Amino acid sequence: MPDYKVLNSRSKEIFTDVSLHPGEVLADELEAREIKKSFFAAQLGLSPSHLSELLHGKRHINAATAIKLDQLLSIPAEYWMRVQVYYDLFIERNKESKAA
């Protein structure tokens, strides 16, 4: 799997000032597939409130959930984990820049 980066004219990596929580991506995917949230929560083995918190960015996607999403949506677990890690890094980088 290729590792894509956005580079500036001096080949330095550029980081975006916008990041999506994986729950937002999942919410869009469920909507596009017209999958009811309560039905999907049951398929994932989550309570509807837990799924709602995930979709609203209040919970993280862990490895177990990523594997279940892979099985149910045919979107690789690695994708979900990568989106979560990028989101977490984005949040931490913003904390550092505000503290400086």
mmCIF file as gemmi writes it, N, C-alpha and C atoms, coordinates in Angstrom:
data_model
loop_
_atom_site.group_PDB
_atom_site.id
_atom_site.type_symbol
_atom_site.label_atom_id
_atom_site.label_alt_id
_atom_site.label_comp_id
_atom_site.label_asym_id
_atom_site.label_entity_id
_atom_site.label_seq_id
_atom_site.pdbx_PDB_ins_code
_atom_site.Cartn_x
_atom_site.Cartn_y
_atom_site.Cartn_z
_atom_site.occupancy
_atom_site.B_iso_or_equiv
_atom_site.pdbx_formal_charge
_atom_site.auth_seq_id
_atom_site.auth_asym_id
_atom_site.pdbx_PDB_model_num
ATOM 1 N N . MET Axp A 1 ? 0.848 -1.176 0 1 0 ? 1 A 1
ATOM 2 C CA . MET Axp A 1 ? 0 0 0 1 0 ? 1 A 1
ATOM 3 C C . MET Axp A 1 ? 0.895 1.241 0 1 0 ? 1 A 1
ATOM 4 N N . PRO Axp A 2 ? 0.728 2.137 -0.963 1 0 ? 2 A 1
ATOM 5 C CA . PRO Axp A 2 ? 1.575 3.33 -1.039 1 0 ? 2 A 1
ATOM 6 C C . PRO Axp A 2 ? 1.31 4.283 0.119 1 0 ? 2 A 1
ATOM 7 N N . ASP Axp A 3 ? 2.344 5.025 0.469 1 0 ? 3 A 1
ATOM 8 C CA . ASP Axp A 3 ? 2.249 6.025 1.533 1 0 ? 3 A 1
ATOM 9 C C . ASP Axp A 3 ? 2.228 7.39 0.862 1 0 ? 3 A 1
ATOM 10 N N . TYR Axp A 4 ? 1.064 8.04 0.831 1 0 ? 4 A 1
ATOM 11 C CA . TYR Axp A 4 ? 0.93 9.323 0.173 1 0 ? 4 A 1
ATOM 12 C C . TYR Axp A 4 ? 1.146 10.457 1.149 1 0 ? 4 A 1
ATOM 13 N N . LYS Axp A 5 ? 1.899 11.458 0.705 1 0 ? 5 A 1
ATOM 14 C CA . LYS Axp A 5 ? 2.146 12.657 1.492 1 0 ? 5 A 1
ATOM 15 C C . LYS Axp A 5 ? 1.981 13.863 0.58 1 0 ? 5 A 1
ATOM 16 N N . VAL Axp A 6 ? 1.603 14.97 1.158 1 0 ? 6 A 1
ATOM 17 C CA . VAL Axp A 6 ? 1.544 16.224 0.423 1 0 ? 6 A 1
ATOM 18 C C . VAL Axp A 6 ? 2.807 16.992 0.785 1 0 ? 6 A 1
ATOM 19 N N . LEU Axp A 7 ? 3.58 17.368 -0.243 1 0 ? 7 A 1
ATOM 20 C CA . LEU Axp A 7 ? 4.848 18.043 -0.033 1 0 ? 7 A 1
ATOM 21 C C . LEU Axp A 7 ? 4.816 19.445 -0.627 1 0 ? 7 A 1
ATOM 22 N N . ASN Axp A 8 ? 5.556 20.35 0.007 1 0 ? 8 A 1
ATOM 23 C CA . ASN Axp A 8 ? 5.664 21.693 -0.547 1 0 ? 8 A 1
ATOM 24 C C . ASN Axp A 8 ? 6.805 21.734 -1.565 1 0 ? 8 A 1
ATOM 25 N N . SER Axp A 9 ? 7.131 22.896 -2.065 1 0 ? 9 A 1
ATOM 26 C CA . SER Axp A 9 ? 8.153 23.015 -3.114 1 0 ? 9 A 1
ATOM 27 C C . SER Axp A 9 ? 9.554 22.631 -2.639 1 0 ? 9 A 1
ATOM 28 N N . ARG Axp A 10 ? 9.778 22.593 -1.337 1 0 ? 10 A 1
ATOM 29 C CA . ARG Axp A 10 ? 11.07 22.181 -0.782 1 0 ? 10 A 1
ATOM 30 C C . ARG Axp A 10 ? 11.046 20.739 -0.271 1 0 ? 10 A 1
ATOM 31 N N . SER Axp A 11 ? 10.027 19.988 -0.703 1 0 ? 11 A 1
ATOM 32 C CA . SER Axp A 11 ? 9.857 18.576 -0.327 1 0 ? 11 A 1
ATOM 33 C C . SER Axp A 11 ? 9.616 18.362 1.159 1 0 ? 11 A 1
ATOM 34 N N . LYS Axp A 12 ? 9.08 19.369 1.802 1 0 ? 12 A 1
ATOM 35 C CA . LYS Axp A 12 ? 8.718 19.237 3.211 1 0 ? 12 A 1
ATOM 36 C C . LYS Axp A 12 ? 7.226 18.893 3.289 1 0 ? 12 A 1
ATOM 37 N N . GLU Axp A 13 ? 6.894 17.935 4.156 1 0 ? 13 A 1
ATOM 38 C CA . GLU Axp A 13 ? 5.504 17.498 4.265 1 0 ? 13 A 1
ATOM 39 C C . GLU Axp A 13 ? 4.616 18.625 4.781 1 0 ? 13 A 1
ATOM 40 N N . ILE Axp A 14 ? 3.437 18.753 4.165 1 0 ? 14 A 1
ATOM 41 C CA . ILE Axp A 14 ? 2.451 19.76 4.548 1 0 ? 14 A 1
ATOM 42 C C . ILE Axp A 14 ? 1.345 19.05 5.323 1 0 ? 14 A 1
ATOM 43 N N . PHE Axp A 15 ? 0.98 19.638 6.456 1 0 ? 15 A 1
ATOM 44 C CA . PHE Axp A 15 ? -0.113 19.099 7.249 1 0 ? 15 A 1
ATOM 45 C C . PHE Axp A 15 ? -1.32 20.008 7.098 1 0 ? 15 A 1
ATOM 46 N N . THR Axp A 16 ? -2.474 19.414 6.968 1 0 ? 16 A 1
ATOM 47 C CA . THR Axp A 16 ? -3.7 20.178 6.767 1 0 ? 16 A 1
ATOM 48 C C . THR Axp A 16 ? -4.201 20.763 8.081 1 0 ? 16 A 1
ATOM 49 N N . ASP Axp A 17 ? -5 21.794 7.999 1 0 ? 17 A 1
ATOM 50 C CA . ASP Axp A 17 ? -5.613 22.359 9.194 1 0 ? 17 A 1
ATOM 51 C C . ASP Axp A 17 ? -7.041 21.853 9.373 1 0 ? 17 A 1
ATOM 52 N N . VAL Axp A 18 ? -7.388 20.823 8.62 1 0 ? 18 A 1
ATOM 53 C CA . VAL Axp A 18 ? -8.713 20.217 8.703 1 0 ? 18 A 1
ATOM 54 C C . VAL Axp A 18 ? -8.537 18.711 8.87 1 0 ? 18 A 1
ATOM 55 N N . SER Axp A 19 ? -9.304 18.131 9.759 1 0 ? 19 A 1
ATOM 56 C CA . SER Axp A 19 ? -9.26 16.681 9.932 1 0 ? 19 A 1
ATOM 57 C C . SER Axp A 19 ? -10.656 16.169 10.247 1 0 ? 19 A 1
ATOM 58 N N . LEU Axp A 20 ? -10.941 14.982 9.753 1 0 ? 20 A 1
ATOM 59 C CA . LEU Axp A 20 ? -12.229 14.356 10.02 1 0 ? 20 A 1
ATOM 60 C C . LEU Axp A 20 ? -12.061 13.227 11.021 1 0 ? 20 A 1
ATOM 61 N N . HIS Axp A 21 ? -12.942 13.186 11.981 1 0 ? 21 A 1
ATOM 62 C CA . HIS Axp A 21 ? -12.987 12.045 12.897 1 0 ? 21 A 1
ATOM 63 C C . HIS Axp A 21 ? -13.529 10.864 12.093 1 0 ? 21 A 1
ATOM 64 N N . PRO Axp A 22 ? -13.016 9.652 12.332 1 0 ? 22 A 1
ATOM 65 C CA . PRO Axp A 22 ? -13.505 8.503 11.567 1 0 ? 22 A 1
ATOM 66 C C . PRO Axp A 22 ? -15.006 8.276 11.732 1 0 ? 22 A 1
ATOM 67 N N . GLY Axp A 23 ? -15.571 8.724 12.831 1 0 ? 23 A 1
ATOM 68 C CA . GLY Axp A 23 ? -17.017 8.606 13.021 1 0 ? 23 A 1
ATOM 69 C C . GLY Axp A 23 ? -17.795 9.412 11.997 1 0 ? 23 A 1
ATOM 70 N N . GLU Axp A 24 ? -17.246 10.574 11.607 1 0 ? 24 A 1
ATOM 71 C CA . GLU Axp A 24 ? -17.888 11.385 10.571 1 0 ? 24 A 1
ATOM 72 C C . GLU Axp A 24 ? -17.865 10.66 9.231 1 0 ? 24 A 1
ATOM 73 N N . VAL Axp A 25 ? -16.737 10.013 8.955 1 0 ? 25 A 1
ATOM 74 C CA . VAL Axp A 25 ? -16.607 9.249 7.71 1 0 ? 25 A 1
ATOM 75 C C . VAL Axp A 25 ? -17.599 8.09 7.726 1 0 ? 25 A 1
ATOM 76 N N . LEU Axp A 26 ? -17.69 7.404 8.862 1 0 ? 26 A 1
ATOM 77 C CA . LEU Axp A 26 ? -18.613 6.282 8.997 1 0 ? 26 A 1
ATOM 78 C C . LEU Axp A 26 ? -20.066 6.745 8.849 1 0 ? 26 A 1
ATOM 79 N N . ALA Axp A 27 ? -20.403 7.865 9.446 1 0 ? 27 A 1
ATOM 80 C CA . ALA Axp A 27 ? -21.771 8.393 9.334 1 0 ? 27 A 1
ATOM 81 C C . ALA Axp A 27 ? -22.129 8.654 7.872 1 0 ? 27 A 1
ATOM 82 N N . ASP Axp A 28 ? -21.192 9.245 7.13 1 0 ? 28 A 1
ATOM 83 C CA . ASP Axp A 28 ? -21.427 9.502 5.705 1 0 ? 28 A 1
ATOM 84 C C . ASP Axp A 28 ? -21.595 8.193 4.938 1 0 ? 28 A 1
ATOM 85 N N . GLU Axp A 29 ? -20.806 7.194 5.285 1 0 ? 29 A 1
ATOM 86 C CA . GLU Axp A 29 ? -20.883 5.893 4.613 1 0 ? 29 A 1
ATOM 87 C C . GLU Axp A 29 ? -22.224 5.215 4.883 1 0 ? 29 A 1
ATOM 88 N N . LEU Axp A 30 ? -22.676 5.253 6.119 1 0 ? 30 A 1
ATOM 89 C CA . LEU Axp A 30 ? -23.973 4.654 6.459 1 0 ? 30 A 1
ATOM 90 C C . LEU Axp A 30 ? -25.103 5.36 5.718 1 0 ? 30 A 1
ATOM 91 N N . GLU Axp A 31 ? -25.028 6.676 5.654 1 0 ? 31 A 1
ATOM 92 C CA . GLU Axp A 31 ? -26.039 7.446 4.939 1 0 ? 31 A 1
ATOM 93 C C . GLU Axp A 31 ? -26.031 7.103 3.447 1 0 ? 31 A 1
ATOM 94 N N . ALA Axp A 32 ? -24.846 7.024 2.859 1 0 ? 32 A 1
ATOM 95 C CA . ALA Axp A 32 ? -24.739 6.718 1.427 1 0 ? 32 A 1
ATOM 96 C C . ALA Axp A 32 ? -25.293 5.337 1.11 1 0 ? 32 A 1
ATOM 97 N N . ARG Axp A 33 ? -25.118 4.409 2.034 1 0 ? 33 A 1
ATOM 98 C CA . ARG Axp A 33 ? -25.608 3.044 1.821 1 0 ? 33 A 1
ATOM 99 C C . ARG Axp A 33 ? -27.034 2.842 2.335 1 0 ? 33 A 1
ATOM 100 N N . GLU Axp A 34 ? -27.589 3.904 2.908 1 0 ? 34 A 1
ATOM 101 C CA . GLU Axp A 34 ? -28.94 3.872 3.461 1 0 ? 34 A 1
ATOM 102 C C . GLU Axp A 34 ? -29.097 2.767 4.507 1 0 ? 34 A 1
ATOM 103 N N . ILE Axp A 35 ? -28.104 2.688 5.397 1 0 ? 35 A 1
ATOM 104 C CA . ILE Axp A 35 ? -28.118 1.707 6.484 1 0 ? 35 A 1
ATOM 105 C C . ILE Axp A 35 ? -28.602 2.407 7.742 1 0 ? 35 A 1
ATOM 106 N N . LYS Axp A 36 ? -29.615 1.836 8.377 1 0 ? 36 A 1
ATOM 107 C CA . LYS Axp A 36 ? -30.143 2.41 9.613 1 0 ? 36 A 1
ATOM 108 C C . LYS Axp A 36 ? -29.137 2.237 10.742 1 0 ? 36 A 1
ATOM 109 N N . LYS Axp A 37 ? -28.962 3.291 11.514 1 0 ? 37 A 1
ATOM 110 C CA . LYS Axp A 37 ? -27.96 3.288 12.575 1 0 ? 37 A 1
ATOM 111 C C . LYS Axp A 37 ? -28.241 2.227 13.635 1 0 ? 37 A 1
ATOM 112 N N . SER Axp A 38 ? -29.496 2.057 14.015 1 0 ? 38 A 1
ATOM 113 C CA . SER Axp A 38 ? -29.828 1.062 15.046 1 0 ? 38 A 1
ATOM 114 C C . SER Axp A 38 ? -29.519 -0.355 14.549 1 0 ? 38 A 1
ATOM 115 N N . PHE Axp A 39 ? -29.809 -0.628 13.293 1 0 ? 39 A 1
ATOM 116 C CA . PHE Axp A 39 ? -29.502 -1.933 12.69 1 0 ? 39 A 1
ATOM 117 C C . PHE Axp A 39 ? -27.996 -2.149 12.65 1 0 ? 39 A 1
ATOM 118 N N . PHE Axp A 40 ? -27.254 -1.117 12.252 1 0 ? 40 A 1
ATOM 119 C CA . PHE Axp A 40 ? -25.813 -1.238 12.137 1 0 ? 40 A 1
ATOM 120 C C . PHE Axp A 40 ? -25.161 -1.405 13.503 1 0 ? 40 A 1
ATOM 121 N N . ALA Axp A 41 ? -25.668 -0.702 14.502 1 0 ? 41 A 1
ATOM 122 C CA . ALA Axp A 41 ? -25.138 -0.846 15.868 1 0 ? 41 A 1
ATOM 123 C C . ALA Axp A 41 ? -25.248 -2.296 16.312 1 0 ? 41 A 1
ATOM 124 N N . ALA Axp A 42 ? -26.389 -2.92 16.039 1 0 ? 42 A 1
ATOM 125 C CA . ALA Axp A 42 ? -26.584 -4.332 16.408 1 0 ? 42 A 1
ATOM 126 C C . ALA Axp A 42 ? -25.59 -5.22 15.659 1 0 ? 42 A 1
ATOM 127 N N . GLN Axp A 43 ? -25.376 -4.945 14.38 1 0 ? 43 A 1
ATOM 128 C CA . GLN Axp A 43 ? -24.418 -5.735 13.6 1 0 ? 43 A 1
ATOM 129 C C . GLN Axp A 43 ? -23 -5.603 14.155 1 0 ? 43 A 1
ATOM 130 N N . LEU Axp A 44 ? -22.666 -4.41 14.633 1 0 ? 44 A 1
ATOM 131 C CA . LEU Axp A 44 ? -21.336 -4.159 15.197 1 0 ? 44 A 1
ATOM 132 C C . LEU Axp A 44 ? -21.19 -4.715 16.61 1 0 ? 44 A 1
ATOM 133 N N . GLY Axp A 45 ? -22.323 -5.031 17.241 1 0 ? 45 A 1
ATOM 134 C CA . GLY Axp A 45 ? -22.279 -5.478 18.625 1 0 ? 45 A 1
ATOM 135 C C . GLY Axp A 45 ? -22.148 -4.322 19.595 1 0 ? 45 A 1
ATOM 136 N N . LEU Axp A 46 ? -22.623 -3.137 19.183 1 0 ? 46 A 1
ATOM 137 C CA . LEU Axp A 46 ? -22.58 -1.942 20.016 1 0 ? 46 A 1
ATOM 138 C C . LEU Axp A 46 ? -23.987 -1.51 20.369 1 0 ? 46 A 1
ATOM 139 N N . SER Axp A 47 ? -24.117 -0.809 21.476 1 0 ? 47 A 1
ATOM 140 C CA . SER Axp A 47 ? -25.411 -0.212 21.792 1 0 ? 47 A 1
ATOM 141 C C . SER Axp A 47 ? -25.615 0.971 20.845 1 0 ? 47 A 1
ATOM 142 N N . PRO Axp A 48 ? -26.871 1.317 20.569 1 0 ? 48 A 1
ATOM 143 C CA . PRO Axp A 48 ? -27.119 2.485 19.71 1 0 ? 48 A 1
ATOM 144 C C . PRO Axp A 48 ? -26.468 3.766 20.256 1 0 ? 48 A 1
ATOM 145 N N . SER Axp A 49 ? -26.434 3.92 21.576 1 0 ? 49 A 1
ATOM 146 C CA . SER Axp A 49 ? -25.825 5.13 22.145 1 0 ? 49 A 1
ATOM 147 C C . SER Axp A 49 ? -24.306 5.132 21.926 1 0 ? 49 A 1
ATOM 148 N N . HIS Axp A 50 ? -23.676 3.965 22.016 1 0 ? 50 A 1
ATOM 149 C CA . HIS Axp A 50 ? -22.233 3.864 21.771 1 0 ? 50 A 1
ATOM 150 C C . HIS Axp A 50 ? -21.93 4.237 20.317 1 0 ? 50 A 1
ATOM 151 N N . LEU Axp A 51 ? -22.715 3.69 19.38 1 0 ? 51 A 1
ATOM 152 C CA . LEU Axp A 51 ? -22.513 4.029 17.966 1 0 ? 51 A 1
ATOM 153 C C . LEU Axp A 51 ? -22.74 5.521 17.739 1 0 ? 51 A 1
ATOM 154 N N . SER Axp A 52 ? -23.76 6.08 18.364 1 0 ? 52 A 1
ATOM 155 C CA . SER Axp A 52 ? -24.037 7.509 18.214 1 0 ? 52 A 1
ATOM 156 C C . SER Axp A 52 ? -22.852 8.345 18.684 1 0 ? 52 A 1
ATOM 157 N N . GLU Axp A 53 ? -22.259 7.972 19.811 1 0 ? 53 A 1
ATOM 158 C CA . GLU Axp A 53 ? -21.093 8.697 20.314 1 0 ? 53 A 1
ATOM 159 C C . GLU Axp A 53 ? -19.918 8.574 19.346 1 0 ? 53 A 1
ATOM 160 N N . LEU Axp A 54 ? -19.761 7.416 18.746 1 0 ? 54 A 1
ATOM 161 C CA . LEU Axp A 54 ? -18.707 7.218 17.754 1 0 ? 54 A 1
ATOM 162 C C . LEU Axp A 54 ? -18.944 8.112 16.542 1 0 ? 54 A 1
ATOM 163 N N . LEU Axp A 55 ? -20.166 8.124 16.051 1 0 ? 55 A 1
ATOM 164 C CA . LEU Axp A 55 ? -20.508 8.92 14.873 1 0 ? 55 A 1
ATOM 165 C C . LEU Axp A 55 ? -20.347 10.415 15.125 1 0 ? 55 A 1
ATOM 166 N N . HIS Axp A 56 ? -20.466 10.834 16.377 1 0 ? 56 A 1
ATOM 167 C CA . HIS Axp A 56 ? -20.339 12.251 16.729 1 0 ? 56 A 1
ATOM 168 C C . HIS Axp A 56 ? -18.947 12.606 17.258 1 0 ? 56 A 1
ATOM 169 N N . GLY Axp A 57 ? -17.984 11.697 17.086 1 0 ? 57 A 1
ATOM 170 C CA . GLY Axp A 57 ? -16.607 11.988 17.448 1 0 ? 57 A 1
ATOM 171 C C . GLY Axp A 57 ? -16.302 11.953 18.928 1 0 ? 57 A 1
ATOM 172 N N . LYS Axp A 58 ? -17.177 11.355 19.717 1 0 ? 58 A 1
ATOM 173 C CA . LYS Axp A 58 ? -16.963 11.291 21.157 1 0 ? 58 A 1
ATOM 174 C C . LYS Axp A 58 ? -16.291 9.991 21.587 1 0 ? 58 A 1
ATOM 175 N N . ARG Axp A 59 ? -16.167 9.05 20.668 1 0 ? 59 A 1
ATOM 176 C CA . ARG Axp A 59 ? -15.477 7.782 20.919 1 0 ? 59 A 1
ATOM 177 C C . ARG Axp A 59 ? -14.538 7.513 19.761 1 0 ? 59 A 1
ATOM 178 N N . HIS Axp A 60 ? -13.497 6.744 20.059 1 0 ? 60 A 1
ATOM 179 C CA . HIS Axp A 60 ? -12.515 6.387 19.038 1 0 ? 60 A 1
ATOM 180 C C . HIS Axp A 60 ? -12.85 5.036 18.419 1 0 ? 60 A 1
ATOM 181 N N . ILE Axp A 61 ? -12.339 4.815 17.232 1 0 ? 61 A 1
ATOM 182 C CA . ILE Axp A 61 ? -12.419 3.498 16.602 1 0 ? 61 A 1
ATOM 183 C C . ILE Axp A 61 ? -11.178 2.73 17.043 1 0 ? 61 A 1
ATOM 184 N N . ASN Axp A 62 ? -11.398 1.574 17.679 1 0 ? 62 A 1
ATOM 185 C CA . ASN Axp A 62 ? -10.281 0.737 18.084 1 0 ? 62 A 1
ATOM 186 C C . ASN Axp A 62 ? -10.096 -0.383 17.061 1 0 ? 62 A 1
ATOM 187 N N . ALA Axp A 63 ? -9.086 -1.212 17.273 1 0 ? 63 A 1
ATOM 188 C CA . ALA Axp A 63 ? -8.769 -2.267 16.308 1 0 ? 63 A 1
ATOM 189 C C . ALA Axp A 63 ? -9.923 -3.255 16.139 1 0 ? 63 A 1
ATOM 190 N N . ALA Axp A 64 ? -10.577 -3.622 17.223 1 0 ? 64 A 1
ATOM 191 C CA . ALA Axp A 64 ? -11.688 -4.582 17.138 1 0 ? 64 A 1
ATOM 192 C C . ALA Axp A 64 ? -12.836 -4.009 16.307 1 0 ? 64 A 1
ATOM 193 N N . THR Axp A 65 ? -13.167 -2.755 16.54 1 0 ? 65 A 1
ATOM 194 C CA . THR Axp A 65 ? -14.238 -2.113 15.769 1 0 ? 65 A 1
ATOM 195 C C . THR Axp A 65 ? -13.826 -1.97 14.308 1 0 ? 65 A 1
ATOM 196 N N . ALA Axp A 66 ? -12.569 -1.631 14.065 1 0 ? 66 A 1
ATOM 197 C CA . ALA Axp A 66 ? -12.078 -1.493 12.688 1 0 ? 66 A 1
ATOM 198 C C . ALA Axp A 66 ? -12.227 -2.81 11.928 1 0 ? 66 A 1
ATOM 199 N N . ILE Axp A 67 ? -11.933 -3.927 12.59 1 0 ? 67 A 1
ATOM 200 C CA . ILE Axp A 67 ? -12.065 -5.235 11.942 1 0 ? 67 A 1
ATOM 201 C C . ILE Axp A 67 ? -13.53 -5.531 11.646 1 0 ? 67 A 1
ATOM 202 N N . LYS Axp A 68 ? -14.415 -5.193 12.571 1 0 ? 68 A 1
ATOM 203 C CA . LYS Axp A 68 ? -15.851 -5.4 12.327 1 0 ? 68 A 1
ATOM 204 C C . LYS Axp A 68 ? -16.337 -4.53 11.165 1 0 ? 68 A 1
ATOM 205 N N . LEU Axp A 69 ? -15.852 -3.291 11.098 1 0 ? 69 A 1
ATOM 206 C CA . LEU Axp A 69 ? -16.236 -2.406 9.987 1 0 ? 69 A 1
ATOM 207 C C . LEU Axp A 69 ? -15.743 -2.975 8.661 1 0 ? 69 A 1
ATOM 208 N N . ASP Axp A 70 ? -14.561 -3.534 8.671 1 0 ? 70 A 1
ATOM 209 C CA . ASP Axp A 70 ? -14.001 -4.19 7.479 1 0 ? 70 A 1
ATOM 210 C C . ASP Axp A 70 ? -14.929 -5.312 7.024 1 0 ? 70 A 1
ATOM 211 N N . GLN Axp A 71 ? -15.351 -6.136 7.961 1 0 ? 71 A 1
ATOM 212 C CA . GLN Axp A 71 ? -16.226 -7.269 7.631 1 0 ? 71 A 1
ATOM 213 C C . GLN Axp A 71 ? -17.594 -6.82 7.134 1 0 ? 71 A 1
ATOM 214 N N . LEU Axp A 72 ? -18.141 -5.783 7.744 1 0 ? 72 A 1
ATOM 215 C CA . LEU Axp A 72 ? -19.497 -5.348 7.412 1 0 ? 72 A 1
ATOM 216 C C . LEU Axp A 72 ? -19.576 -4.438 6.19 1 0 ? 72 A 1
ATOM 217 N N . LEU Axp A 73 ? -18.553 -3.606 5.993 1 0 ? 73 A 1
ATOM 218 C CA . LEU Axp A 73 ? -18.612 -2.613 4.925 1 0 ? 73 A 1
ATOM 219 C C . LEU Axp A 73 ? -17.609 -2.859 3.799 1 0 ? 73 A 1
ATOM 220 N N . SER Axp A 74 ? -16.734 -3.834 3.986 1 0 ? 74 A 1
ATOM 221 C CA . SER Axp A 74 ? -15.667 -4.12 3.018 1 0 ? 74 A 1
ATOM 222 C C . SER Axp A 74 ? -14.76 -2.911 2.796 1 0 ? 74 A 1
ATOM 223 N N . ILE Axp A 75 ? -14.56 -2.156 3.867 1 0 ? 75 A 1
ATOM 224 C CA . ILE Axp A 75 ? -13.588 -1.055 3.881 1 0 ? 75 A 1
ATOM 225 C C . ILE Axp A 75 ? -12.503 -1.516 4.841 1 0 ? 75 A 1
ATOM 226 N N . PRO Axp A 76 ? -11.265 -1.649 4.373 1 0 ? 76 A 1
ATOM 227 C CA . PRO Axp A 76 ? -10.213 -2.264 5.189 1 0 ? 76 A 1
ATOM 228 C C . PRO Axp A 76 ? -10.059 -1.667 6.588 1 0 ? 76 A 1
ATOM 229 N N . ALA Axp A 77 ? -9.8 -2.547 7.54 1 0 ? 77 A 1
ATOM 230 C CA . ALA Axp A 77 ? -9.571 -2.122 8.926 1 0 ? 77 A 1
ATOM 231 C C . ALA Axp A 77 ? -8.426 -1.117 9.006 1 0 ? 77 A 1
ATOM 232 N N . GLU Axp A 78 ? -7.426 -1.317 8.16 1 0 ? 78 A 1
ATOM 233 C CA . GLU Axp A 78 ? -6.279 -0.41 8.151 1 0 ? 78 A 1
ATOM 234 C C . GLU Axp A 78 ? -6.697 1.018 7.802 1 0 ? 78 A 1
ATOM 235 N N . TYR Axp A 79 ? -7.677 1.158 6.941 1 0 ? 79 A 1
ATOM 236 C CA . TYR Axp A 79 ? -8.185 2.49 6.582 1 0 ? 79 A 1
ATOM 237 C C . TYR Axp A 79 ? -8.75 3.179 7.83 1 0 ? 79 A 1
ATOM 238 N N . TRP Axp A 80 ? -9.609 2.463 8.565 1 0 ? 80 A 1
ATOM 239 C CA . TRP Axp A 80 ? -10.247 3.045 9.747 1 0 ? 80 A 1
ATOM 240 C C . TRP Axp A 80 ? -9.213 3.416 10.801 1 0 ? 80 A 1
ATOM 241 N N . MET Axp A 81 ? -8.223 2.543 10.985 1 0 ? 81 A 1
ATOM 242 C CA . MET Axp A 81 ? -7.187 2.83 11.964 1 0 ? 81 A 1
ATOM 243 C C . MET Axp A 81 ? -6.337 4.024 11.523 1 0 ? 81 A 1
ATOM 244 N N . ARG Axp A 82 ? -6.055 4.117 10.246 1 0 ? 82 A 1
ATOM 245 C CA . ARG Axp A 82 ? -5.262 5.229 9.724 1 0 ? 82 A 1
ATOM 246 C C . ARG Axp A 82 ? -6.012 6.556 9.917 1 0 ? 82 A 1
ATOM 247 N N . VAL Axp A 83 ? -7.307 6.57 9.632 1 0 ? 83 A 1
ATOM 248 C CA . VAL Axp A 83 ? -8.095 7.796 9.824 1 0 ? 83 A 1
ATOM 249 C C . VAL Axp A 83 ? -8.087 8.188 11.306 1 0 ? 83 A 1
ATOM 250 N N . GLN Axp A 84 ? -8.209 7.199 12.192 1 0 ? 84 A 1
ATOM 251 C CA . GLN Axp A 84 ? -8.198 7.498 13.629 1 0 ? 84 A 1
ATOM 252 C C . GLN Axp A 84 ? -6.856 8.063 14.062 1 0 ? 84 A 1
ATOM 253 N N . VAL Axp A 85 ? -5.775 7.441 13.619 1 0 ? 85 A 1
ATOM 254 C CA . VAL Axp A 85 ? -4.437 7.921 13.989 1 0 ? 85 A 1
ATOM 255 C C . VAL Axp A 85 ? -4.193 9.323 13.437 1 0 ? 85 A 1
ATOM 256 N N . TYR Axp A 86 ? -4.554 9.574 12.187 1 0 ? 86 A 1
ATOM 257 C CA . TYR Axp A 86 ? -4.368 10.912 11.614 1 0 ? 86 A 1
ATOM 258 C C . TYR Axp A 86 ? -5.174 11.95 12.39 1 0 ? 86 A 1
ATOM 259 N N . TYR Axp A 87 ? -6.382 11.583 12.784 1 0 ? 87 A 1
ATOM 260 C CA . TYR Axp A 87 ? -7.218 12.497 13.566 1 0 ? 87 A 1
ATOM 261 C C . TYR Axp A 87 ? -6.558 12.793 14.917 1 0 ? 87 A 1
ATOM 262 N N . ASP Axp A 88 ? -6.089 11.734 15.585 1 0 ? 88 A 1
ATOM 263 C CA . ASP Axp A 88 ? -5.445 11.907 16.89 1 0 ? 88 A 1
ATOM 264 C C . ASP Axp A 88 ? -4.2 12.786 16.78 1 0 ? 88 A 1
ATOM 265 N N . LEU Axp A 89 ? -3.394 12.563 15.742 1 0 ? 89 A 1
ATOM 266 C CA . LEU Axp A 89 ? -2.197 13.383 15.532 1 0 ? 89 A 1
ATOM 267 C C . LEU Axp A 89 ? -2.564 14.836 15.261 1 0 ? 89 A 1
ATOM 268 N N . PHE Axp A 90 ? -3.609 15.04 14.475 1 0 ? 90 A 1
ATOM 269 C CA . PHE Axp A 90 ? -4.074 16.392 14.176 1 0 ? 90 A 1
ATOM 270 C C . PHE Axp A 90 ? -4.446 17.126 15.465 1 0 ? 90 A 1
ATOM 271 N N . ILE Axp A 91 ? -5.189 16.452 16.336 1 0 ? 91 A 1
ATOM 272 C CA . ILE Axp A 91 ? -5.612 17.056 17.599 1 0 ? 91 A 1
ATOM 273 C C . ILE Axp A 91 ? -4.395 17.394 18.463 1 0 ? 91 A 1
ATOM 274 N N . GLU Axp A 92 ? -3.458 16.474 18.578 1 0 ? 92 A 1
ATOM 275 C CA . GLU Axp A 92 ? -2.265 16.711 19.393 1 0 ? 92 A 1
ATOM 276 C C . GLU Axp A 92 ? -1.403 17.831 18.83 1 0 ? 92 A 1
ATOM 277 N N . ARG Axp A 93 ? -1.247 17.861 17.515 1 0 ? 93 A 1
ATOM 278 C CA . ARG Axp A 93 ? -0.451 18.932 16.901 1 0 ? 93 A 1
ATOM 279 C C . ARG Axp A 93 ? -1.083 20.302 17.177 1 0 ? 93 A 1
ATOM 280 N N . ASN Axp A 94 ? -2.407 20.354 17.13 1 0 ? 94 A 1
ATOM 281 C CA . ASN Axp A 94 ? -3.079 21.626 17.417 1 0 ? 94 A 1
ATOM 282 C C . ASN Axp A 94 ? -2.911 22.039 18.861 1 0 ? 94 A 1
ATOM 283 N N . LYS Axp A 95 ? -2.906 21.062 19.782 1 0 ? 95 A 1
ATOM 284 C CA . LYS Axp A 95 ? -2.664 21.37 21.207 1 0 ? 95 A 1
ATOM 285 C C . LYS Axp A 95 ? -1.276 21.959 21.373 1 0 ? 95 A 1
ATOM 286 N N . GLU Axp A 96 ? -0.288 21.363 20.698 1 0 ? 96 A 1
ATOM 287 C CA . GLU Axp A 96 ? 1.09 21.842 20.799 1 0 ? 96 A 1
ATOM 288 C C . GLU Axp A 96 ? 1.224 23.254 20.239 1 0 ? 96 A 1
ATOM 289 N N . SER Axp A 97 ? 0.604 23.506 19.092 1 0 ? 97 A 1
ATOM 290 C CA . SER Axp A 97 ? 0.736 24.825 18.46 1 0 ? 97 A 1
ATOM 291 C C . SER Axp A 97 ? 0.038 25.905 19.289 1 0 ? 97 A 1
ATOM 292 N N . LYS Axp A 98 ? -1.051 25.562 19.962 1 0 ? 98 A 1
ATOM 293 C CA . LYS Axp A 98 ? -1.747 26.544 20.809 1 0 ? 98 A 1
ATOM 294 C C . LYS Axp A 98 ? -0.985 26.811 22.097 1 0 ? 98 A 1
ATOM 295 N N . ALA Axp A 99 ? -0.231 25.807 22.565 1 0 ? 99 A 1
ATOM 296 C CA . ALA Axp A 99 ? 0.544 25.966 23.8 1 0 ? 99 A 1
ATOM 297 C C . ALA Axp A 99 ? 1.824 26.769 23.556 1 0 ? 99 A 1
ATOM 298 N N . ALA Axp A 100 ? 2.284 26.79 22.307 1 0 ? 100 A 1
ATOM 299 C CA . ALA Axp A 100 ? 3.546 27.483 21.999 1 0 ? 100 A 1
ATOM 300 C C . ALA Axp A 100 ? 3.387 28.982 21.895 1 0 ? 100 A 1
